[in-house]
Amino acid sequence: LLTGMGEDGVLGLVAIRSKGGQSYAQNAETCVVDGMPQRARELGLADFVGTPTQIAQRLREEMAVDSEWQMTAEMISVPLI
């Protein structure tokens, strides 16, 4: 969940987590508008909090060790971040 305001991002994280997914939120220091990420952090909905670069690195690491992610990425021909 990156910089922004409102509650729609938090609702998305709730949906992701309800299906067993992991969620990530941008840290306050790098947000232009910290409304949505702040709310996610307050509610404990973020499994990982960091800068956009740190979030991207974490996603790359997660996908590198998860063969299901690798297979899905290859099937849909989307380059990994």
C-alpha positions in Angstrom: 0.0 0.0 0.0 1.7 3.1 -1.2 1.1 6.8 -0.5 -2.5 8.0 -0.6 -5.5 8.9 1.4 -8.8 7.3 2.1 -9.9 3.9 3.3 -10.0 1.9 0.0 -6.4 0.7 0.3 -7.0 -0.6 3.8 -10.1 -2.5 2.5 -7.9 -4.0 -0.2 -5.3 -5.2 2.4 -8.1 -6.8 4.5 -9.2 -8.7 1.4 -5.7 -9.8 0.5 -5.0 -11.0 4.1 -8.4 -12.8 4.3 -7.1 -15.0 1.5 -3.8 -15.7 3.1 -1.8 -13.1 1.2 0.9 -10.8 2.6 0.6 -7.1 2.7 3.1 -4.3 2.5 2.8 -0.6 3.4 5.0 2.4 2.7 6.7 4.0 5.7 5.7 7.5 6.8 9.0 9.1 6.0 8.7 8.5 2.2 5.0 9.1 1.8 3.7 12.3 0.1 0.3 11.6 1.6 0.5 9.1 4.5 -3.3 8.5 5.1 -3.8 5.0 3.7 -0.4 3.6 4.7 -0.7 5.1 8.2 -4.1 3.5 8.7 -2.8 0.1 7.6 0.1 0.4 10.0 -2.2 1.5 12.9 -4.5 -1.5 12.3 -1.6 -3.9 12.1 -2.4 -4.9 8.5 1.1 -4.5 7.1 3.3 -7.6 7.2 6.2 -5.4 6.1 6.7 -1.6 6.2 9.4 0.2 4.3 10.3 2.5 1.4 9.0 1.7 -2.0 12.5 0.4 -2.9 12.5 -1.8 0.2 9.0 -3.1 -0.7 10.1 -3.9 -4.2 13.2 -5.7 -2.9 11.1 -7.7 -0.4 8.7 -8.7 -3.2 11.6 -9.9 -5.4 13.0 -11.9 -2.5 9.6 -13.5 -1.8 9.1 -14.4 -5.4 12.6 -15.8 -5.8 11.9 -18.5 -3.1 8.4 -19.3 -4.0 8.2 -21.6 -7.0 4.4 -21.0 -7.4 5.2 -17.2 -8.0 7.9 -18.1 -10.5 5.6 -20.4 -12.4 2.7 -17.9 -12.4 5.0 -15.1 -13.6 6.4 -17.3 -16.4 2.9 -18.4 -17.5 1.6 -14.8 -17.9 5.0 -13.5 -19.3 5.2 -10.6 -17.0 8.8 -9.6 -16.1 9.4 -9.7 -12.3 10.2 -6.4 -10.7 
